[in-house]
Amino acid sequence: MSSFSPIQSVETLLTVANGYSGASAIAAQVLLSAWNSNDFTVPVAELALLDGDNDQHALNLITGKDPQNVIAHGEKKFRTLCVEWSHLETQRKGTV
């Protein structure tokens, strides 16, 4: 069980996602998938890119609910993140 609060996990992963590291994209995908799993998915193998406690923050977020509701101005922050990382949006196959 994680010793991190949902607030800590969301804020930490937002910091990583808004940074310029190799883990920024996966942090954004975890956040956006927890926020809107219809449009964003987490490539499970890429979770290995999260180092230190960030993998625990990701698991904490994945098992939680409504990450935008645990931080101040969460909805705005998640909408901004969605715009910045819109290229990660899940591509859907056309219907037959």
VOTILUM-714918 format. One record per atom (N, C-alpha, C): residue number from 1; residue in one letter; atom name; x, y, z. Coordinates in nm, 2 decimals, always signed. Each point is the difference from the previous one (the first is absolute). Layout:
lummi: NUM; selo: A; zadren: CA; px: X; py: Y; pz: Z;
...
This chain:
lummi: 1; selo: M; zadren: N; px: +0.08; py: -0.12; pz: +0.00;
lummi: 1; selo: M; zadren: CA; px: -0.08; py: +0.12; pz: +0.00;
lummi: 1; selo: M; zadren: C; px: +0.09; py: +0.12; pz: +0.00;
lummi: 2; selo: S; zadren: N; px: -0.04; py: +0.10; pz: -0.08;
lummi: 2; selo: S; zadren: CA; px: +0.07; py: +0.13; pz: -0.01;
lummi: 2; selo: S; zadren: C; px: +0.00; py: +0.08; pz: +0.13;
lummi: 3; selo: S; zadren: N; px: +0.11; py: +0.06; pz: +0.03;
lummi: 3; selo: S; zadren: CA; px: +0.00; py: +0.10; pz: +0.11;
lummi: 3; selo: S; zadren: C; px: -0.02; py: +0.14; pz: -0.05;
lummi: 4; selo: F; zadren: N; px: -0.03; py: +0.02; pz: -0.12;
lummi: 4; selo: F; zadren: CA; px: -0.02; py: +0.13; pz: -0.06;
lummi: 4; selo: F; zadren: C; px: -0.15; py: +0.03; pz: -0.01;
lummi: 5; selo: S; zadren: N; px: -0.03; py: +0.13; pz: +0.03;
lummi: 5; selo: S; zadren: CA; px: -0.14; py: +0.04; pz: -0.01;
lummi: 5; selo: S; zadren: C; px: -0.03; py: +0.02; pz: -0.15;
lummi: 6; selo: P; zadren: N; px: -0.13; py: -0.01; pz: -0.04;
lummi: 6; selo: P; zadren: CA; px: -0.04; py: +0.03; pz: -0.14;
lummi: 6; selo: P; zadren: C; px: +0.05; py: +0.14; pz: -0.04;
lummi: 7; selo: I; zadren: N; px: +0.00; py: +0.09; pz: +0.09;
lummi: 7; selo: I; zadren: CA; px: +0.05; py: +0.14; pz: -0.04;
lummi: 7; selo: I; zadren: C; px: +0.14; py: -0.01; pz: -0.03;
lummi: 8; selo: Q; zadren: N; px: +0.08; py: -0.06; pz: +0.08;
lummi: 8; selo: Q; zadren: CA; px: +0.15; py: -0.01; pz: -0.03;
lummi: 8; selo: Q; zadren: C; px: +0.02; py: -0.07; pz: -0.13;
lummi: 9; selo: S; zadren: N; px: -0.07; py: -0.11; pz: -0.03;
lummi: 9; selo: S; zadren: CA; px: +0.02; py: -0.07; pz: -0.12;
lummi: 9; selo: S; zadren: C; px: -0.04; py: +0.08; pz: -0.13;
lummi: 10; selo: V; zadren: N; px: -0.11; py: +0.07; pz: +0.01;
lummi: 10; selo: V; zadren: CA; px: -0.04; py: +0.08; pz: -0.12;
lummi: 10; selo: V; zadren: C; px: +0.10; py: +0.12; pz: -0.02;
lummi: 11; selo: E; zadren: N; px: +0.03; py: +0.07; pz: +0.11;
lummi: 11; selo: E; zadren: CA; px: +0.10; py: +0.11; pz: -0.01;
lummi: 11; selo: E; zadren: C; px: +0.13; py: -0.04; pz: -0.05;
lummi: 12; selo: T; zadren: N; px: +0.05; py: -0.12; pz: +0.05;
lummi: 12; selo: T; zadren: CA; px: +0.13; py: -0.05; pz: -0.04;
lummi: 12; selo: T; zadren: C; px: +0.00; py: -0.03; pz: -0.15;
lummi: 13; selo: L; zadren: N; px: -0.10; py: -0.08; pz: -0.04;
lummi: 13; selo: L; zadren: CA; px: -0.01; py: -0.04; pz: -0.14;
lummi: 13; selo: L; zadren: C; px: -0.02; py: +0.12; pz: -0.10;
lummi: 14; selo: L; zadren: N; px: -0.07; py: +0.10; pz: +0.05;
lummi: 14; selo: L; zadren: CA; px: -0.02; py: +0.12; pz: -0.08;
lummi: 14; selo: L; zadren: C; px: +0.14; py: +0.07; pz: -0.02;
lummi: 15; selo: T; zadren: N; px: +0.08; py: +0.01; pz: +0.11;
lummi: 15; selo: T; zadren: CA; px: +0.13; py: +0.06; pz: -0.02;
lummi: 15; selo: T; zadren: C; px: +0.09; py: -0.08; pz: -0.10;
lummi: 16; selo: V; zadren: N; px: -0.01; py: -0.13; pz: +0.01;
lummi: 16; selo: V; zadren: CA; px: +0.08; py: -0.09; pz: -0.10;
lummi: 16; selo: V; zadren: C; px: -0.05; py: +0.03; pz: -0.14;
lummi: 17; selo: A; zadren: N; px: -0.14; py: +0.00; pz: -0.01;
lummi: 17; selo: A; zadren: CA; px: -0.06; py: +0.01; pz: -0.14;
lummi: 17; selo: A; zadren: C; px: +0.04; py: +0.14; pz: -0.06;
lummi: 18; selo: N; zadren: N; px: +0.01; py: +0.10; pz: +0.08;
lummi: 18; selo: N; zadren: CA; px: +0.02; py: +0.13; pz: -0.04;
lummi: 18; selo: N; zadren: C; px: +0.15; py: +0.03; pz: -0.02;
lummi: 19; selo: G; zadren: N; px: +0.08; py: -0.10; pz: +0.03;
lummi: 19; selo: G; zadren: CA; px: +0.15; py: +0.01; pz: -0.01;
lummi: 19; selo: G; zadren: C; px: +0.05; py: -0.04; pz: -0.13;
lummi: 20; selo: Y; zadren: N; px: +0.13; py: -0.02; pz: -0.01;
lummi: 20; selo: Y; zadren: CA; px: +0.06; py: -0.04; pz: -0.13;
lummi: 20; selo: Y; zadren: C; px: +0.09; py: -0.13; pz: +0.03;
lummi: 21; selo: S; zadren: N; px: -0.06; py: -0.10; pz: +0.05;
lummi: 21; selo: S; zadren: CA; px: +0.07; py: -0.12; pz: +0.03;
lummi: 21; selo: S; zadren: C; px: -0.05; py: -0.11; pz: -0.09;
lummi: 22; selo: G; zadren: N; px: +0.07; py: -0.11; pz: +0.00;
lummi: 22; selo: G; zadren: CA; px: -0.05; py: -0.12; pz: -0.07;
lummi: 22; selo: G; zadren: C; px: -0.13; py: -0.06; pz: +0.05;
lummi: 23; selo: A; zadren: N; px: -0.03; py: +0.04; pz: +0.12;
lummi: 23; selo: A; zadren: CA; px: -0.12; py: -0.05; pz: +0.07;
lummi: 23; selo: A; zadren: C; px: -0.12; py: +0.09; pz: -0.02;
lummi: 24; selo: S; zadren: N; px: +0.02; py: +0.12; pz: -0.06;
lummi: 24; selo: S; zadren: CA; px: -0.11; py: +0.10; pz: -0.01;
lummi: 24; selo: S; zadren: C; px: -0.12; py: -0.06; pz: -0.07;
lummi: 25; selo: A; zadren: N; px: +0.02; py: -0.07; pz: -0.11;
lummi: 25; selo: A; zadren: CA; px: -0.12; py: -0.05; pz: -0.08;
lummi: 25; selo: A; zadren: C; px: -0.07; py: -0.10; pz: +0.08;
lummi: 26; selo: I; zadren: N; px: +0.06; py: -0.09; pz: +0.06;
lummi: 26; selo: I; zadren: CA; px: -0.07; py: -0.11; pz: +0.07;
lummi: 26; selo: I; zadren: C; px: -0.07; py: +0.06; pz: +0.13;
lummi: 27; selo: A; zadren: N; px: +0.06; py: +0.10; pz: +0.06;
lummi: 27; selo: A; zadren: CA; px: -0.07; py: +0.07; pz: +0.11;
lummi: 27; selo: A; zadren: C; px: -0.13; py: +0.06; pz: -0.05;
lummi: 28; selo: A; zadren: N; px: +0.01; py: +0.07; pz: -0.11;
lummi: 28; selo: A; zadren: CA; px: -0.12; py: +0.06; pz: -0.06;
lummi: 28; selo: A; zadren: C; px: -0.10; py: -0.10; pz: -0.04;
lummi: 29; selo: Q; zadren: N; px: +0.04; py: -0.12; pz: -0.05;
lummi: 29; selo: Q; zadren: CA; px: -0.09; py: -0.10; pz: -0.04;
lummi: 29; selo: Q; zadren: C; px: -0.07; py: -0.06; pz: +0.12;
lummi: 30; selo: V; zadren: N; px: +0.07; py: -0.02; pz: +0.11;
lummi: 30; selo: V; zadren: CA; px: -0.06; py: -0.05; pz: +0.12;
lummi: 30; selo: V; zadren: C; px: -0.11; py: +0.10; pz: +0.05;
lummi: 31; selo: L; zadren: N; px: +0.04; py: +0.13; pz: +0.01;
lummi: 31; selo: L; zadren: CA; px: -0.10; py: +0.10; pz: +0.04;
lummi: 31; selo: L; zadren: C; px: -0.12; py: +0.01; pz: -0.09;
lummi: 32; selo: L; zadren: N; px: +0.03; py: +0.01; pz: -0.13;
lummi: 32; selo: L; zadren: CA; px: -0.11; py: +0.02; pz: -0.09;
lummi: 32; selo: L; zadren: C; px: -0.09; py: -0.13; pz: -0.01;
lummi: 33; selo: S; zadren: N; px: +0.06; py: -0.11; pz: +0.01;
lummi: 33; selo: S; zadren: CA; px: -0.08; py: -0.13; pz: +0.00;
lummi: 33; selo: S; zadren: C; px: -0.09; py: -0.01; pz: +0.13;
lummi: 34; selo: A; zadren: N; px: +0.05; py: +0.05; pz: +0.11;
lummi: 34; selo: A; zadren: CA; px: -0.08; py: +0.00; pz: +0.12;
lummi: 34; selo: A; zadren: C; px: -0.11; py: +0.10; pz: +0.00;
lummi: 35; selo: W; zadren: N; px: +0.02; py: +0.10; pz: -0.08;
lummi: 35; selo: W; zadren: CA; px: -0.09; py: +0.11; pz: -0.02;
lummi: 35; selo: W; zadren: C; px: -0.11; py: -0.03; pz: -0.10;
lummi: 36; selo: N; zadren: N; px: +0.05; py: -0.06; pz: -0.12;
lummi: 36; selo: N; zadren: CA; px: -0.09; py: -0.03; pz: -0.11;
lummi: 36; selo: N; zadren: C; px: +0.05; py: -0.12; pz: -0.07;
lummi: 37; selo: S; zadren: N; px: -0.03; py: -0.12; pz: +0.05;
lummi: 37; selo: S; zadren: CA; px: +0.05; py: -0.12; pz: -0.06;
lummi: 37; selo: S; zadren: C; px: -0.07; py: -0.04; pz: -0.13;
lummi: 38; selo: N; zadren: N; px: -0.10; py: +0.07; pz: -0.04;
lummi: 38; selo: N; zadren: CA; px: -0.06; py: -0.02; pz: -0.14;
lummi: 38; selo: N; zadren: C; px: +0.09; py: +0.05; pz: -0.11;
lummi: 39; selo: D; zadren: N; px: +0.08; py: +0.11; pz: +0.04;
lummi: 39; selo: D; zadren: CA; px: +0.08; py: +0.06; pz: -0.11;
lummi: 39; selo: D; zadren: C; px: +0.15; py: -0.02; pz: +0.02;
lummi: 40; selo: F; zadren: N; px: +0.05; py: -0.04; pz: +0.12;
lummi: 40; selo: F; zadren: CA; px: +0.14; py: -0.02; pz: +0.03;
lummi: 40; selo: F; zadren: C; px: +0.02; py: -0.14; pz: +0.07;
lummi: 41; selo: T; zadren: N; px: +0.11; py: -0.06; pz: -0.04;
lummi: 41; selo: T; zadren: CA; px: +0.03; py: -0.13; pz: +0.06;
lummi: 41; selo: T; zadren: C; px: +0.14; py: +0.00; pz: +0.05;
lummi: 42; selo: V; zadren: N; px: +0.03; py: -0.10; pz: +0.09;
lummi: 42; selo: V; zadren: CA; px: +0.13; py: -0.01; pz: +0.06;
lummi: 42; selo: V; zadren: C; px: +0.07; py: -0.12; pz: -0.06;
lummi: 43; selo: P; zadren: N; px: +0.11; py: +0.01; pz: -0.08;
lummi: 43; selo: P; zadren: CA; px: +0.07; py: -0.11; pz: -0.05;
lummi: 43; selo: P; zadren: C; px: +0.08; py: -0.06; pz: +0.12;
lummi: 44; selo: V; zadren: N; px: -0.05; py: -0.11; pz: +0.05;
lummi: 44; selo: V; zadren: CA; px: +0.05; py: -0.06; pz: +0.13;
lummi: 44; selo: V; zadren: C; px: +0.15; py: -0.02; pz: +0.00;
lummi: 45; selo: A; zadren: N; px: +0.06; py: -0.04; pz: -0.11;
lummi: 45; selo: A; zadren: CA; px: +0.15; py: -0.02; pz: -0.01;
lummi: 45; selo: A; zadren: C; px: +0.08; py: +0.12; pz: +0.03;
lummi: 46; selo: E; zadren: N; px: -0.06; py: +0.12; pz: -0.04;
lummi: 46; selo: E; zadren: CA; px: +0.07; py: +0.13; pz: +0.02;
lummi: 46; selo: E; zadren: C; px: +0.00; py: +0.05; pz: +0.14;
lummi: 47; selo: L; zadren: N; px: -0.08; py: -0.07; pz: +0.09;
lummi: 47; selo: L; zadren: CA; px: +0.00; py: +0.04; pz: +0.14;
lummi: 47; selo: L; zadren: C; px: +0.14; py: -0.02; pz: +0.06;
lummi: 48; selo: A; zadren: N; px: +0.08; py: -0.08; pz: -0.06;
lummi: 48; selo: A; zadren: CA; px: +0.14; py: -0.02; pz: +0.04;
lummi: 48; selo: A; zadren: C; px: +0.09; py: +0.12; pz: -0.01;
lummi: 49; selo: L; zadren: N; px: -0.05; py: +0.10; pz: -0.08;
lummi: 49; selo: L; zadren: CA; px: +0.07; py: +0.12; pz: -0.02;
lummi: 49; selo: L; zadren: C; px: -0.01; py: +0.09; pz: +0.12;
lummi: 50; selo: L; zadren: N; px: -0.09; py: -0.03; pz: +0.09;
lummi: 50; selo: L; zadren: CA; px: -0.02; py: +0.08; pz: +0.12;
lummi: 50; selo: L; zadren: C; px: +0.10; py: -0.05; pz: +0.11;
lummi: 51; selo: D; zadren: N; px: +0.08; py: +0.09; pz: +0.05;
lummi: 51; selo: D; zadren: CA; px: +0.11; py: -0.04; pz: +0.09;
lummi: 51; selo: D; zadren: C; px: -0.04; py: +0.05; pz: +0.15;
lummi: 52; selo: G; zadren: N; px: +0.08; py: -0.04; pz: +0.09;
lummi: 52; selo: G; zadren: CA; px: -0.02; py: +0.04; pz: +0.14;
lummi: 52; selo: G; zadren: C; px: -0.14; py: -0.03; pz: +0.05;
lummi: 53; selo: D; zadren: N; px: -0.06; py: +0.10; pz: +0.06;
lummi: 53; selo: D; zadren: CA; px: -0.13; py: -0.03; pz: +0.05;
lummi: 53; selo: D; zadren: C; px: -0.11; py: +0.03; pz: -0.10;
lummi: 54; selo: N; zadren: N; px: +0.04; py: +0.04; pz: -0.12;
lummi: 54; selo: N; zadren: CA; px: -0.10; py: +0.04; pz: -0.10;
lummi: 54; selo: N; zadren: C; px: -0.09; py: -0.12; pz: -0.05;
lummi: 55; selo: D; zadren: N; px: +0.06; py: -0.12; pz: +0.01;
lummi: 55; selo: D; zadren: CA; px: -0.08; py: -0.12; pz: -0.04;
lummi: 55; selo: D; zadren: C; px: -0.11; py: -0.02; pz: +0.11;
lummi: 56; selo: Q; zadren: N; px: +0.04; py: +0.02; pz: +0.12;
lummi: 56; selo: Q; zadren: CA; px: -0.10; py: -0.01; pz: +0.11;
lummi: 56; selo: Q; zadren: C; px: -0.11; py: +0.11; pz: -0.01;
lummi: 57; selo: H; zadren: N; px: +0.04; py: +0.12; pz: -0.04;
lummi: 57; selo: H; zadren: CA; px: -0.10; py: +0.10; pz: -0.03;
lummi: 57; selo: H; zadren: C; px: -0.10; py: -0.04; pz: -0.11;
lummi: 58; selo: A; zadren: N; px: +0.06; py: -0.06; pz: -0.10;
lummi: 58; selo: A; zadren: CA; px: -0.08; py: -0.04; pz: -0.11;
lummi: 58; selo: A; zadren: C; px: -0.10; py: -0.11; pz: +0.04;
lummi: 59; selo: L; zadren: N; px: +0.04; py: -0.10; pz: +0.07;
lummi: 59; selo: L; zadren: CA; px: -0.09; py: -0.10; pz: +0.05;
lummi: 59; selo: L; zadren: C; px: -0.10; py: +0.05; pz: +0.10;
lummi: 60; selo: N; zadren: N; px: +0.04; py: +0.10; pz: +0.08;
lummi: 60; selo: N; zadren: CA; px: -0.10; py: +0.06; pz: +0.09;
lummi: 60; selo: N; zadren: C; px: -0.11; py: +0.07; pz: -0.08;
lummi: 61; selo: L; zadren: N; px: +0.04; py: +0.07; pz: -0.11;
lummi: 61; selo: L; zadren: CA; px: -0.09; py: +0.07; pz: -0.08;
lummi: 61; selo: L; zadren: C; px: -0.09; py: -0.10; pz: -0.08;
lummi: 62; selo: I; zadren: N; px: +0.06; py: -0.10; pz: -0.05;
lummi: 62; selo: I; zadren: CA; px: -0.08; py: -0.10; pz: -0.07;
lummi: 62; selo: I; zadren: C; px: -0.11; py: -0.07; pz: +0.08;
lummi: 63; selo: T; zadren: N; px: +0.03; py: -0.02; pz: +0.13;
lummi: 63; selo: T; zadren: CA; px: -0.10; py: -0.06; pz: +0.09;
lummi: 63; selo: T; zadren: C; px: -0.09; py: +0.10; pz: +0.06;
lummi: 64; selo: G; zadren: N; px: +0.02; py: +0.13; pz: -0.02;
lummi: 64; selo: G; zadren: CA; px: -0.09; py: +0.10; pz: +0.06;
lummi: 64; selo: G; zadren: C; px: -0.11; py: +0.04; pz: -0.09;
lummi: 65; selo: K; zadren: N; px: -0.07; py: +0.11; pz: +0.03;
lummi: 65; selo: K; zadren: CA; px: -0.11; py: +0.05; pz: -0.08;
lummi: 65; selo: K; zadren: C; px: +0.01; py: +0.15; pz: -0.02;
lummi: 66; selo: D; zadren: N; px: -0.04; py: +0.04; pz: -0.12;
lummi: 66; selo: D; zadren: CA; px: -0.01; py: +0.14; pz: -0.03;
lummi: 66; selo: D; zadren: C; px: +0.11; py: +0.09; pz: +0.05;
lummi: 67; selo: P; zadren: N; px: +0.12; py: -0.02; pz: -0.06;
lummi: 67; selo: P; zadren: CA; px: +0.12; py: +0.07; pz: +0.04;
lummi: 67; selo: P; zadren: C; px: -0.02; py: +0.15; pz: +0.00;
lummi: 68; selo: Q; zadren: N; px: -0.08; py: +0.05; pz: -0.09;
lummi: 68; selo: Q; zadren: CA; px: -0.02; py: +0.15; pz: -0.02;
lummi: 68; selo: Q; zadren: C; px: -0.07; py: +0.06; pz: +0.12;
lummi: 69; selo: N; zadren: N; px: -0.07; py: -0.09; pz: +0.08;
lummi: 69; selo: N; zadren: CA; px: -0.07; py: +0.05; pz: +0.12;
lummi: 69; selo: N; zadren: C; px: +0.08; py: +0.01; pz: +0.13;
lummi: 70; selo: V; zadren: N; px: +0.12; py: -0.05; pz: -0.01;
lummi: 70; selo: V; zadren: CA; px: +0.08; py: +0.00; pz: +0.13;
lummi: 70; selo: V; zadren: C; px: +0.10; py: +0.11; pz: +0.01;
lummi: 71; selo: I; zadren: N; px: +0.01; py: +0.08; pz: -0.11;
lummi: 71; selo: I; zadren: CA; px: +0.09; py: +0.12; pz: +0.01;
lummi: 71; selo: I; zadren: C; px: -0.07; py: +0.13; pz: -0.04;
lummi: 72; selo: A; zadren: N; px: +0.05; py: +0.11; pz: +0.05;
lummi: 72; selo: A; zadren: CA; px: -0.06; py: +0.13; pz: -0.03;
lummi: 72; selo: A; zadren: C; px: +0.01; py: +0.02; pz: -0.15;
lummi: 73; selo: H; zadren: N; px: -0.11; py: +0.05; pz: -0.06;
lummi: 73; selo: H; zadren: CA; px: +0.00; py: +0.04; pz: -0.14;
lummi: 73; selo: H; zadren: C; px: +0.03; py: -0.12; pz: -0.09;
lummi: 74; selo: G; zadren: N; px: -0.03; py: -0.12; pz: +0.05;
lummi: 74; selo: G; zadren: CA; px: +0.03; py: -0.13; pz: -0.07;
lummi: 74; selo: G; zadren: C; px: -0.06; py: -0.01; pz: -0.14;
lummi: 75; selo: E; zadren: N; px: -0.12; py: +0.04; pz: -0.02;
lummi: 75; selo: E; zadren: CA; px: -0.06; py: -0.01; pz: -0.13;
lummi: 75; selo: E; zadren: C; px: +0.07; py: +0.08; pz: -0.10;
lummi: 76; selo: K; zadren: N; px: +0.04; py: +0.12; pz: +0.04;
lummi: 76; selo: K; zadren: CA; px: +0.07; py: +0.09; pz: -0.09;
lummi: 76; selo: K; zadren: C; px: +0.14; py: -0.06; pz: -0.03;
lummi: 77; selo: K; zadren: N; px: +0.07; py: -0.05; pz: +0.10;
lummi: 77; selo: K; zadren: CA; px: +0.13; py: -0.06; pz: -0.02;
lummi: 77; selo: K; zadren: C; px: -0.01; py: -0.12; pz: -0.09;
lummi: 78; selo: F; zadren: N; px: -0.10; py: -0.08; pz: +0.01;
lummi: 78; selo: F; zadren: CA; px: -0.01; py: -0.12; pz: -0.08;
lummi: 78; selo: F; zadren: C; px: -0.04; py: +0.04; pz: -0.14;
lummi: 79; selo: R; zadren: N; px: -0.08; py: +0.10; pz: -0.02;
lummi: 79; selo: R; zadren: CA; px: -0.03; py: +0.05; pz: -0.14;
lummi: 79; selo: R; zadren: C; px: +0.12; py: +0.05; pz: -0.07;
lummi: 80; selo: T; zadren: N; px: +0.08; py: +0.08; pz: +0.08;
lummi: 80; selo: T; zadren: CA; px: +0.13; py: +0.05; pz: -0.06;
lummi: 80; selo: T; zadren: C; px: +0.09; py: -0.12; pz: -0.04;
lummi: 81; selo: L; zadren: N; px: +0.01; py: -0.10; pz: +0.09;
lummi: 81; selo: L; zadren: CA; px: +0.08; py: -0.11; pz: -0.03;
lummi: 81; selo: L; zadren: C; px: -0.05; py: -0.08; pz: -0.12;
lummi: 82; selo: C; zadren: N; px: -0.13; py: +0.00; pz: -0.01;
lummi: 82; selo: C; zadren: CA; px: -0.06; py: -0.07; pz: -0.12;
lummi: 82; selo: C; zadren: C; px: +0.04; py: +0.07; pz: -0.13;
lummi: 83; selo: V; zadren: N; px: +0.00; py: +0.13; pz: +0.00;
lummi: 83; selo: V; zadren: CA; px: +0.04; py: +0.07; pz: -0.12;
lummi: 83; selo: V; zadren: C; px: +0.15; py: -0.02; pz: -0.03;
lummi: 84; selo: E; zadren: N; px: +0.08; py: +0.01; pz: +0.11;
lummi: 84; selo: E; zadren: CA; px: +0.15; py: -0.02; pz: -0.02;
lummi: 84; selo: E; zadren: C; px: +0.03; py: -0.13; pz: -0.05;
lummi: 85; selo: W; zadren: N; px: -0.07; py: -0.10; pz: +0.04;
lummi: 85; selo: W; zadren: CA; px: +0.03; py: -0.14; pz: -0.04;
lummi: 85; selo: W; zadren: C; px: -0.10; py: -0.06; pz: -0.09;
lummi: 86; selo: S; zadren: N; px: -0.07; py: +0.08; pz: -0.07;
lummi: 86; selo: S; zadren: CA; px: -0.11; py: -0.05; pz: -0.09;
lummi: 86; selo: S; zadren: C; px: +0.04; py: -0.11; pz: -0.10;
lummi: 87; selo: H; zadren: N; px: +0.13; py: +0.01; pz: -0.04;
lummi: 87; selo: H; zadren: CA; px: +0.05; py: -0.10; pz: -0.09;
lummi: 87; selo: H; zadren: C; px: +0.01; py: -0.15; pz: +0.06;
lummi: 88; selo: L; zadren: N; px: -0.02; py: -0.01; pz: +0.13;
lummi: 88; selo: L; zadren: CA; px: +0.00; py: -0.13; pz: +0.06;
lummi: 88; selo: L; zadren: C; px: -0.14; py: -0.06; pz: +0.00;
lummi: 89; selo: E; zadren: N; px: -0.10; py: +0.07; pz: -0.04;
lummi: 89; selo: E; zadren: CA; px: -0.14; py: -0.04; pz: +0.00;
lummi: 89; selo: E; zadren: C; px: -0.01; py: -0.13; pz: -0.08;
lummi: 90; selo: T; zadren: N; px: -0.08; py: -0.09; pz: +0.05;
lummi: 90; selo: T; zadren: CA; px: -0.02; py: -0.14; pz: -0.06;
lummi: 90; selo: T; zadren: C; px: -0.06; py: +0.02; pz: -0.14;
lummi: 91; selo: Q; zadren: N; px: +0.06; py: -0.06; pz: -0.10;
lummi: 91; selo: Q; zadren: CA; px: -0.05; py: +0.00; pz: -0.13;
lummi: 91; selo: Q; zadren: C; px: -0.10; py: -0.12; pz: -0.01;
lummi: 92; selo: R; zadren: N; px: -0.12; py: +0.03; pz: -0.04;
lummi: 92; selo: R; zadren: CA; px: -0.11; py: -0.10; pz: -0.01;
lummi: 92; selo: R; zadren: C; px: -0.01; py: -0.05; pz: -0.14;
lummi: 93; selo: K; zadren: N; px: -0.02; py: -0.13; pz: -0.02;
lummi: 93; selo: K; zadren: CA; px: -0.03; py: -0.05; pz: -0.13;
lummi: 93; selo: K; zadren: C; px: -0.14; py: +0.03; pz: -0.04;
lummi: 94; selo: G; zadren: N; px: -0.02; py: +0.02; pz: -0.13;
lummi: 94; selo: G; zadren: CA; px: -0.13; py: +0.03; pz: -0.05;
lummi: 94; selo: G; zadren: C; px: -0.09; py: -0.12; pz: +0.01;
lummi: 95; selo: T; zadren: N; px: -0.13; py: +0.03; pz: +0.00;
lummi: 95; selo: T; zadren: CA; px: -0.09; py: -0.11; pz: +0.01;
lummi: 95; selo: T; zadren: C; px: -0.02; py: -0.07; pz: -0.14;
lummi: 96; selo: V; zadren: N; px: -0.03; py: -0.12; pz: +0.00;
lummi: 96; selo: V; zadren: CA; px: -0.02; py: -0.08; pz: -0.12;
lummi: 96; selo: V; zadren: C; px: -0.15; py: +0.00; pz: -0.04;
